[in-house]
Amino acid sequence: MSYGKQDPQYTRELFIRGALVEGEFDTRLPFFAHNRKLVADIAQT
């Protein structure tokens, strides 16, 4: 189900939490690898 048109703010929050924070995003894009490294570095401190 696409929430984008119904609730764009909630959809954005879901994407940030699931894909960017939790890593539930299957991609080889460089920004994502960089983001995962930042999350790992922060978790180690």
Sine and cosine of phi, psi and omega as CSV:
sin_phi,cos_phi,sin_psi,cos_psi,sin_omega,cos_omega
0.00,0.00,0.69,-0.72,0.01,-1.00
-0.99,-0.11,0.87,-0.49,0.02,-1.00
-1.00,-0.08,-0.18,0.98,-0.12,-0.99
-0.75,0.66,-0.72,0.69,-0.04,-1.00
-0.99,0.15,-0.45,0.89,-0.03,-1.00
-0.99,0.17,-0.66,0.75,-0.05,-1.00
-0.50,-0.87,0.98,0.19,-0.08,-1.00
-0.87,0.50,-0.58,0.81,-0.01,-1.00
-0.92,0.40,-0.69,0.72,0.03,-1.00
-0.91,0.41,-0.65,0.76,0.03,-1.00
-0.87,0.49,-0.68,0.73,0.03,-1.00
-0.88,0.48,-0.70,0.71,0.02,-1.00
-0.88,0.47,-0.69,0.73,0.04,-1.00
-0.87,0.50,-0.69,0.72,0.00,-1.00
-0.90,0.44,-0.72,0.69,-0.02,-1.00
-0.88,0.47,-0.73,0.68,-0.03,-1.00
-0.92,0.38,-0.77,0.63,-0.08,-1.00
-0.97,0.26,-0.79,0.62,-0.11,-0.99
-0.99,0.17,-0.77,0.63,-0.14,-0.99
-0.99,0.10,-0.63,0.78,-0.03,-1.00
-1.00,0.08,-0.76,0.64,-0.06,-1.00
-0.99,0.11,-0.26,0.97,0.03,-1.00
0.99,0.13,0.32,0.95,-0.02,-1.00
-1.00,0.06,0.85,0.53,-0.07,-1.00
-0.56,-0.83,0.88,-0.47,-0.06,-1.00
-1.00,-0.06,0.99,-0.17,-0.01,-1.00
-0.44,-0.90,0.35,-0.94,0.08,-1.00
-0.93,-0.37,0.26,0.97,-0.02,-1.00
-0.92,0.40,0.68,-0.73,-0.06,-1.00
-0.84,0.54,-0.59,0.81,-0.01,-1.00
-0.88,0.48,-0.54,0.84,-0.06,-1.00
-0.95,0.30,-0.67,0.74,0.06,-1.00
-0.88,0.48,-0.67,0.75,0.03,-1.00
-0.89,0.46,-0.69,0.72,0.02,-1.00
-0.88,0.47,-0.68,0.74,0.01,-1.00
-0.89,0.46,-0.62,0.78,0.03,-1.00
-0.91,0.42,-0.67,0.74,0.04,-1.00
-0.87,0.49,-0.69,0.72,0.01,-1.00
-0.89,0.46,-0.68,0.73,0.02,-1.00
-0.91,0.42,-0.67,0.74,0.03,-1.00
-0.88,0.47,-0.69,0.73,0.01,-1.00
-0.91,0.41,-0.62,0.78,0.00,-1.00
-0.91,0.42,-0.46,0.89,-0.01,-1.00
-0.98,0.20,-0.29,0.96,-0.05,-1.00
-1.00,0.01,0.00,0.00,0.00,0.00
